[in-house]
Amino acid sequence: MGRFSGVNFTVGKSGQTFHKERSPDGTWKHDRGRTFKQESFRGFPAAILRIARPLLVVSILHRYIFGSVASTCLGAIGVLVFILVLGNAVRDMFQLFAQGQISLATSGEMLLLLIPFVLSYALPLGILTGVLLTLGRLSSDHEIIATRSAGIGLIRLSAPIVFLAVLGVAASLAMNFHFAPNAKTRYKEILRDAVKTNPLSFIVERTFIREFPGYVIYVGAKVSDQLGDFWIWELDKQNRVVKFIRAQSGQFEYDEEDNYLILILNRGQSEFRSTDNPEDFSEMPPALAFDRASIQLPLEQIFGGTQERKRAVFMNLRELLAEFRRFDDPAEDMSDEERFEGKMEIRIVIHQNFALAYSVFSLALIGIPLGIRVSRKETSANLGLALVLAMAFYFMMNMVSLLDKFPHLHPDLMLWIPNILFQAIGLTLCYRFGR
């Protein structure tokens, strides 16, 4: 339990003590050994001193909570960054490094380039984990009860956490709008150069390859540079199959002039479906057999485009605003529908980056009352709760992002629904706890 009398304040069974007393030599001391000279209080009325001394106690409490939450958050963010970077490295880099397509120095550069990208997702989850772990421990040690007995309410108790969340939002904005897009562009450039060197490094047998927009490719067999049993589905804008190709064998070639991968197929058959209603199976679709055919797969659609035209997700804030103004330029030859869809794509990326950065604050806000109510010291329990909350948040974000095919529903504004929902729940729980 806690004791608050005058300027003496002892908190919890953990032994954390905030103690103010006046020593015989006329100085004010607290438990960490620092002193406040008597001269700094001369001339102040006793009423002002009675108000100022509790504020000094709260200041020490704020520093203690801020330091505990910040250190725990940094540890959690470090672990998450390591896991996410390792996962991306296994997927993209290790095979290229083993085949000698990238050097050790290039591998190290690619690892560093992954950090800003994964930080966009690690920051919200890391701060939520830090809040739950710290407040759960304080609550289980009855230190929250002690502070409330001392007259320190939830709002003042949460001030250092809110301040830390605001710092997290600022850092996340810098990552989402500057460092992550630039790092992602450089990362894809390295991968593109590796694919140019050996196009077959992109192919994994018995795996559906979806990196080429408008196509799904499946290779049943891969022996050295020989590929066999090709299955290819060509998709329309609604991701409906309009053409199906199956071939016995094939090979890839690189067209450096046009930046294309050329897939050459041998001895196969093509099946065509109606472009108006490709899901109508009432009639037998026409088919065509061939001895040799080729498909051009533009690399810029995979790696973000050339310098003339980037995909929106690879643009920093300055480039996004310039692209948005380009769609408003009447000199550009495009229809009204193309302008609307182009501007909506830019809006979605901008709102998504803002919403993802603001999620740091939303998750911290809901973590404050939950960490106090759960009152668990165990790391596993609080970490599990953090994962459930973060997964629920990201699931809602991903579900809303699927509406980008329906721009008239304004998916850019709907991206804020998870933040609004989590903040409403957090404020409601804080209000109930305050009562």
N, C-alpha and C positions, 0 to 999 in steps of 0.2 A: 504494500500500500504506500501511499505518499503522505507527506507532511508539509504543509505550507504555513509558516508563521513568520511574520515580519519579512526577513530576507533569507530565511533558511528553508530549503526545499530539497527533500530527499525523494527519489523516484525509484519504485520497483524493487523486486527481489534480485534483480540483476546487479544491483549495487551502483548504478549510475546516480550520482549525486550532484545536485546543483545547490551550492552552499555559499551564502553571502554573510559575512560577519565583519564587525568592526574590531580591529586588533588594537592592543594597547598603544601602539605608536601612531594611531590616528589614521590608518589607511583601511580601505575596504578590500577584503580578500575574498576569492572564491576558490573552489576545489582545484582548479587547474593552475593555481599559483600566481596568476596575474593580479595586479593591484590597481585600485582606483584611488588616486591621491585625494586627501581630504580637501586640498585647495580647490579641486574641481567642483566641490559641492558648497563652498563658502558663499554666503550671501543668498542661498536659495531657501525659501520658506519650507517649513517641515512638511506642509501639505504636498508641495511639489516633489519632495524626496520620497514621500510615501507612494506617489504615483510612479516615479522613475524606477525605484528599486524592483518592483515586479516586472517592469519592462526589460530590465537587464536580465532577469531570470528567463523570460520568454526569448530574448535574443540568444542566450546560450542554448536553450532548447531547440530553437530554429536551426542553429548551426549543427547541433548534434543530429537532428533528423535529416537535414540536407546532406551532411556528410555520409550518413548511413545509407540513405536511399541512393545517392550518387555513386558511391563505391559499389553497391550491389548492382545497380543498373549497368555500370561499365563492365563488370564481370559477366553479366548476362548477355550484353551486346557482344562482347568478345567471343563468347562461346557460340552464339548464333551466327556471327560472321564467319567463324571458322567452319562450322557445319555447312553453311550455304556456299561458301567459296569452294570447299572440298567437293560438294556435290556437282557444282558446275564444272570444276576442273576435271573430274572423272568423266563427265559426259563429253567435254569438248577437247581437252588438252592431252590427256595421257596417251591416247592412241596416236595423235600427231607427233608427240615427243618420241614415243617408242619407234615410230617409223622414220624418225630422223627428219621430219618436215619442218620442225621448229627447233631452235637451239635452246640450251638451258637458260640463257639470258632472256630470250623471248618468252619462255615459259614463266619466268619470274615476273616479267612485265605484264603478262596476261593475268597472273594471280593478283597483282596490285590493281589492275584495271577492274577486276571483279568487285573489289571492296566498296567503292562508292555505290555501285548498283545494288548490292545486297544490303547495304546500310539503310536504304530506303525502307526495307521491310524489317530489318533487325531493330531499328530504333524504337518503333512503337511497341513491339513485343518486349524488348529489353527493359524499357522504362516501366511497363506494366508489371513485369516480373519483379523488378526492384521494389516497386511500391507494395506489392502483395507480400513479398518476403519480409521487408522491413516492418511494415505495420502489423503483419501477422505475428512477428516475434514480439514487438512491443505490447501488443494486446494480450498475448499469452502470458507475458510477464507482469500483467496488470499495470503497466506503466501508462497506458491510455486512461485507465480509471484514475490514476494518481493525478495526471494533468487536468482531467475534468474536475476532480475534487479541489484542485488549486484555482479553479475558475477560468481555466484556459479552454475555450470552446473549440469545436471542430474546425471552424473557419481559420482561426489563428494557428491551430495545430497543422493545418494543411497548407499554410502559406508557402513554406519552403518546397513542398512537392509541386505546387502550382507553378512556382518560379522555375523549378527544374524542367517542368513540362513545356513552359514557354521557350526555354533555351533549346529544348529538343525540337520544337516546331520550327524554330529559326534554322537549326542545323539541317533538319530534314528538307526544308525549302531549298536551301543551298545545294543539297545533294540532288534533289529531284529536278531542279531547273538548270543546273550548271554542271556539276561534277559527274553525275551519273550519265546524262546523255553524251557528254564528250568522251567519257571512258568507254561507254558502250559502242560508240562509233569507232573508236580506235581498236577495240577488241574485235569487232566484226571485220575490220580491215585486215587484221592479222589472220583471222580465219579464212577470209576470202583469198588471200595470197597463198595460204596452205592448200586450199581446194584447187587453185589454179595449177599448183605444182603436181598434185595427185588427185584428180577428181574422184577416184574410187574411195578415198578416205571418208567421203561423205556417205557411203553406202554401208549399211549394216544388214546382213542377211537375216531373213525372217523377222523383219521389223517394218512397220508402216512408216514411211518417210513422208512427213507433212510439211517440210520446210519450204517447198516450192508452192507458192500461192496458186490455187486453181488446179492442183494435182495432188493425188495420193499415190505413192509408188511403193510397191512391195517386190522384193527380190528374194526368191526362194533359195537360191544357191549362189555362193561366192567362193571361188577357188582361185587364189592369186588374183590375176586381173580378168578372169573369166567369170561372167555373170550369167545366170540362167533362171528360168521360170519367172518371167516378168508379169506382174499384174499392175495395171495403171488405170486409175479412175480420173477422168477430167470433170471438173466441177464448174457450176455457174456461180453467179454472185450470191445466190442463196445456199451455196454448198450442196446443190443437188447434182447427181451424176447425170451428165449429158453424153458421155462417151466412155466406153470401157474397152481396154486393149489388153490382150494377153499374147505374150511372145515366148518362144522357146529359149532365146538367148539375146544378148545385147551387150553394148559397150558404150562408154562415155568418152567424148572428146571435148576439148576446150577451144572455143573460138575467141581468141584474145582480142581481135579487132572490135567485135560487138559485145564482148563480155557475156557470152552465152556458154552454157553447158549443152552439148548436143548429145541426145540419147539416140543411138542407132539400134533399132530392133530388127531381129531376123526371124522369119517364119512365124507369123502370128495371125491374129484375127481381131478386127475392130467391130464393135457393136455400137450403133448410133441410136440415140433416143431423141424424142421430140424436145426441141428447145423451149416450146411454150408450156408443155406439161410433161417433164421428164419422168414423173412418177406414175404415169399412166401405163400400166402393164396389160391392158386389155388386148393389145395387138402385139404380134411378134416384131421386135425391133429389127431393122435391116442390119446385115452384117457384111463385112468385106474382108476377104483373106489377102494377105500380102507376104511377099518374100523378104522385102526390106523396106523399112520406114524409119523416119527420124522425127524427133520432137525437140524443139528448142526451149531450154529452160533458162531464163535470164537470171543471172546471179544478183543483180541489183535488187530484185524482189526479195531475196533472202537476207542480204547483208545491209539493207538500209538504203540502197540506191547510190547513184553516183553523186559527184559534187553538185551537179545541176539540180537534182531532185532527190531529197531525202524523204524517208518515211517520217511521219510526225513523231513517232515514239523515239526517234533518234535525234530530235532537234532540241536544242537548249531554248531558253525563254526568248532570247533575241531572235532566233531563227523562227520560232513559232509565231511571234508577232509579225515578222516580215512576211511569212507565208499567209497569214490571215489577211494582211493588207493586199497581198497579190490577188486573192479571190475577190476583193472589192474593186480591183482595178478594172475599169470598163475596157481598157485596151486588150485585156486577156480574152482570147477567143474561146469561150465556153458558155454553155447554156445556164439558165437560172438554176436548174436542178443540180448541175455540177457545182455551181458556186455554193449552193446551200449545203450540199453534202460535204464539200471540201472544208467549209468553215465549221461545220458541225464536228468534223474529225479533229480539227485544231482545238475547238472548245472542249471536246471530250478529254484530250490529252492534258490541257491546262487544268481543267477542273479535277481530273484524276490526280494530278500531281499535288494540287492544293489539298484535296481531301485526304490523300495519303499522309501528307505532312501534318495536317490538323488532327489526324487520328492519334498522334502522340498525346495530345491534350485530352481527347475523348476517352482513351483507354486509361490514362492516369486518373481521370475524374471518377470513372466507375471503379477503379482499383482501390481508391481511398476507403469508401465504406465497406467494400467487400473484404479488404485486408483486415479491417478492424473486427468485422463480424465473424469471419472465419476463425480468427484467433488460433492459428496453428503455427507451431515452430517448424514443423517438418518442411524441408525444401521441396520434397516430392509433391506434397499436397498443394502448396501454393503454385509450384511450377505447372502442375496439371491444370489448375484453375486458369492460369495465365494462357496456356495453350488453347484451352476450350474457348475462352473469350476471344483470343486473337483469330482462331480459325473461324469462329462465327462471324467476326467482322470482315475478314478477307473473303469468306464465302459470299456474303451479301454484296461486297464490292464487285466480285467476279460475276455474280448473277446480273447485276445492273449493267456491267460493261458488255454483256452479251447483247444488249439492246442497241448497240451501235449500228446494227443493220436497219434500225427503225428510227431514223433521225427525227421524225415528226413527233415522237414521244418525248423528246428533249432528254435523252439519257445523260447529258452533261450535268443537268440539275439533279437528276435522280441519284447521281453518285454521292450526293451529300446525305442521303437517307440513313446509311449506317452511322455516320457521325451524329446526326440529330437523335436517332434512336438511343445510342449509347449514352449521350449526354443527358437525355431525358431520364433514363434509368438511373444514372449516377446522381443527378440532382435529387431525384425522388428518394433514393437511399440515404443521401446525405441529410435531407430534411427529416426523414424518420429517425435517423441516428441522433440528430441534434435535439429532437424532442425527448 
